[in-house]
């Protein structure tokens, strides 16, 4: 019985040598676990943003705390007050924002096609979910009279918890 037990590891080693015959002896046979580990690490890195977002949302739901950057303020310049009102109303009708401020005229200096330009514009401040900024930007591009409308955003770092809760309730999820 001992001889049989002693020969089993020798048989397994021989099988392993045959399986890895193309590799130099010092290199050894790669383990299937390495490929699996590499796959898990790669998928983890690729899924990190999604997993982090889900974890933060879960934490926020459980604790009721605000997660910095969940909401953003988008800035959109308009050529006049009527266009600003029309764009603001269209944004609200599509439920892309919870709140839009229409700020009075401001002077603007900018380069356009190599020339220094000066104009008067109306600024929209749009409060929305950060996840809606791409959709908001695309929508504004489709309805704005400017060839290249300004749509930029900044994340909201902190704020009145009750206001931030209202934002959450006012803008539907994606």
C-alpha positions in Angstrom: 0.0 0.0 0.0 2.9 2.4 0.8 4.4 1.8 -2.7 1.2 2.7 -4.3 0.8 5.9 -2.3 4.4 6.9 -3.0 4.0 6.3 -6.8 0.8 8.5 -7.0 2.7 11.8 -6.5 5.3 10.6 -9.0 2.5 9.8 -11.6 1.0 13.3 -11.0 4.4 14.9 -11.5 4.9 13.0 -14.7 1.5 14.0 -16.0 2.3 17.6 -15.1 5.7 17.4 -16.9 3.9 16.1 -20.0 1.3 18.8 -19.9 4.0 21.5 -19.6 6.6 19.9 -21.9 6.9 23.0 -24.0 8.0 25.2 -21.1 11.6 25.2 -19.8 11.9 23.3 -16.6 12.8 26.3 -14.5 9.7 28.2 -15.6 7.2 25.5 -14.5 3.7 25.1 -15.6 1.4 28.2 -15.3 -1.5 27.6 -13.0 -5.0 28.2 -14.2 -5.5 30.2 -11.0 -3.2 33.0 -12.5 -5.5 33.5 -15.5 -8.5 33.5 -13.2 -6.8 36.0 -10.9 -5.9 38.2 -13.8 -9.4 38.1 -15.1 -10.9 39.0 -11.7 -8.4 41.9 -11.2 -9.1 43.2 -14.7 -12.8 43.1 -14.3 -12.5 44.7 -10.9 -10.6 47.6 -12.3 -13.0 48.0 -15.2 -16.0 47.8 -12.8 -14.6 50.0 -10.1 -16.5 53.2 -11.1 -19.8 51.3 -11.2 -19.1 49.4 -8.0 -18.0 52.6 -6.2 -21.1 54.4 -7.4 -23.4 51.6 -6.1 -21.6 51.4 -2.8 -21.9 55.2 -2.3 -25.6 55.1 -3.2 -26.1 52.3 -0.7 -24.2 54.2 2.0 -26.2 57.3 1.3 -29.5 55.4 1.4 -28.6 53.8 4.7 -27.2 56.8 6.5 -29.1 59.6 4.7 -25.9 61.4 4.1 -25.0 63.4 1.0 -22.2 62.1 -1.3 -20.1 64.9 -2.7 -20.6 65.3 -6.5 -23.9 63.5 -6.8 -25.5 66.8 -8.0 -24.0 69.5 -10.2 -24.7 73.1 -11.4 -24.5 73.5 -15.1 -23.8 77.0 -16.7 -25.5 77.8 -20.0 -25.2 81.2 -21.7 -28.0 82.5 -23.9 -28.1 85.3 -26.3 -31.2 87.0 -24.8 -33.8 86.6 -22.1 -36.5 85.0 -24.3 -34.2 82.3 -25.5 -33.0 81.8 -21.9 -36.6 81.3 -20.7 -37.4 79.0 -23.6 -34.3 76.8 -23.0 -35.0 76.8 -19.2 -38.6 75.7 -19.8 -37.6 73.0 -22.2 -35.0 71.7 -19.7 -37.7 71.6 -17.0 -40.3 70.0 -19.3 -37.8 67.1 -20.0 -37.2 66.8 -16.3 -33.4 67.3 -16.8 -33.2 69.6 -13.8 -34.8 70.4 -10.5 -34.2 74.2 -10.7 -33.0 76.7 -13.2 -32.0 80.3 -12.3 -32.1 82.9 -15.1 -29.5 85.5 -14.2 -29.7 89.0 -15.7 -27.6 90.3 -18.5 -23.8 90.0 -18.1 -21.1 91.3 -20.4 -18.9 88.7 -22.1 -15.6 88.9 -23.8 -14.4 85.9 -25.9 -12.5 84.9 -29.0 -14.5 83.6 -31.9 -12.9 82.6 -35.2 -9.7 84.5 -34.1 -11.4 87.8 -33.3 -12.1 89.3 -29.9 -15.9 89.6 -29.5 -18.0 91.4 -26.9 -21.6 90.6 -26.2 -24.3 90.7 -23.6 -25.7 87.3 -22.5 -28.1 85.8 -20.0 -26.8 83.0 -17.8 -28.7 79.9 -16.8 -27.7 78.1 -13.6 -29.1 74.6 -13.9 -29.2 72.3 -10.8 -29.4 68.6 -11.6 -28.0 65.2 -11.0 -24.4 64.8 -12.2 -25.5 61.7 -14.1 -27.8 63.9 -16.2 -25.1 66.4 -17.4 -24.4 64.5 -20.6 -28.0 64.2 -21.5 -28.5 67.9 -20.6 -25.6 69.0 -22.7 -26.8 67.0 -25.7 -30.3 68.4 -25.4 -29.1 72.0 -25.1 -26.9 71.6 -28.2 -30.0 70.4 -30.1 -32.1 73.4 -29.2 -29.6 76.3 -28.6 -29.2 78.9 -31.3 -25.4 79.2 -30.8 -23.2 77.1 -33.0 -21.2 76.0 -30.0 -23.4 76.6 -26.9 -21.6 76.9 -23.5 -22.7 74.0 -21.3 -20.2 73.4 -18.5 -20.8 72.1 -15.0 -19.3 71.9 -11.5 -20.1 69.3 -8.9 -21.9 70.3 -5.8 -19.5 69.5 -2.9 -21.8 70.4 0.0 -25.1 72.1 0.8 -28.2 72.2 2.8 -29.2 68.6 3.4 -32.8 69.4 3.0 -32.2 71.2 -0.3 -30.0 68.3 -1.6 -32.8 65.8 -0.6 -35.3 67.9 -2.6 -33.0 67.8 -5.6 -32.9 64.1 -5.3 -36.7 63.9 -5.2 -37.1 66.4 -8.1 -34.9 64.9 -10.8 -35.7 61.3 -11.9 -33.0 58.7 -12.0 -31.5 57.8 -15.5 
